[in-house]
């Protein structure tokens, strides 16, 4: 297997990633109004390092059964109020 050419390698600093995440989150929250509910899963699923908690993930990105269970437990009351 050969080396990936430098111009095609992904690179970024943690600051750029954190800024991009904040900008996207700010945009999403700007959409909230009486017809739009923002259901932020961060408080439910994310650890202090900003990653999906190990007990809720198979690879720190995708949820496992426990992750979906806790997410659904928090989401159901929101849906029932609609």
C-alpha positions as CSV (number, residue, x, y, z in Angstrom):
1,X,0.0,0.0,0.0
2,X,1.4,3.4,-0.9
3,X,1.5,6.6,1.0
4,X,-1.5,9.1,0.6
5,X,-0.2,12.2,-1.2
6,X,0.2,15.1,1.2
7,X,-2.4,17.3,-0.6
8,X,-5.1,14.6,0.0
9,X,-4.4,14.0,3.7
10,X,-6.9,15.4,6.1
11,X,-5.4,17.7,8.7
12,X,-6.8,20.2,11.1
13,X,-6.2,21.4,14.6
14,X,-8.4,20.7,17.5
15,X,-9.2,24.5,17.6
16,X,-10.6,24.4,14.1
17,X,-12.7,21.4,14.8
18,X,-14.0,22.9,18.1
19,X,-14.8,26.2,16.3
20,X,-16.6,24.4,13.5
21,X,-18.7,22.3,16.0
22,X,-19.6,25.5,17.9
23,X,-20.6,27.3,14.7
24,X,-22.8,24.4,13.6
25,X,-24.4,24.1,17.1
26,X,-25.0,27.9,17.1
27,X,-26.7,27.7,13.8
28,X,-28.9,24.8,14.8
29,X,-30.0,26.6,18.0
30,X,-30.8,29.7,15.9
31,X,-33.5,27.6,14.2
32,X,-35.4,27.0,17.5
33,X,-38.9,28.6,17.6
34,X,-42.4,27.6,18.5
35,X,-42.5,25.1,15.6
36,X,-38.9,23.8,16.1
37,X,-37.7,21.8,19.1
38,X,-34.0,21.4,19.6
39,X,-33.2,18.1,21.3
40,X,-29.6,18.3,22.3
41,X,-28.1,14.9,23.0
42,X,-24.9,16.2,24.4
43,X,-25.9,16.3,28.0
44,X,-27.2,12.7,27.6
45,X,-24.5,11.0,25.6
46,X,-21.2,13.0,25.7
47,X,-18.4,12.8,28.2
48,X,-16.2,15.7,29.5
49,X,-13.9,15.2,26.5
50,X,-16.7,15.8,24.1
51,X,-16.9,12.2,22.9
52,X,-19.7,9.8,23.1
53,X,-19.5,8.0,26.4
54,X,-17.9,4.6,26.1
55,X,-20.9,2.8,27.7
56,X,-23.1,4.2,24.9
57,X,-20.9,3.6,21.9
58,X,-19.3,0.9,19.9
59,X,-16.6,3.2,18.5
60,X,-17.0,6.6,20.2
61,X,-19.1,7.8,17.3
62,X,-21.9,5.3,16.7
63,X,-24.4,4.4,19.4
64,X,-24.8,0.9,20.8
65,X,-28.0,-0.6,22.3
66,X,-27.5,1.2,25.6
67,X,-26.9,4.5,23.9
68,X,-30.2,4.2,21.9
69,X,-32.0,3.1,25.1
70,X,-31.0,6.2,27.1
71,X,-31.6,8.5,24.2
72,X,-35.1,7.1,23.6
73,X,-35.9,7.4,27.3
74,X,-35.1,11.1,27.2
75,X,-36.7,11.6,23.8
76,X,-40.1,10.0,24.5
77,X,-41.3,12.7,27.0
78,X,-40.5,15.3,24.4
79,X,-42.5,13.5,21.7
80,X,-45.4,12.9,24.0
81,X,-45.8,16.6,24.6
82,X,-46.3,17.2,20.9
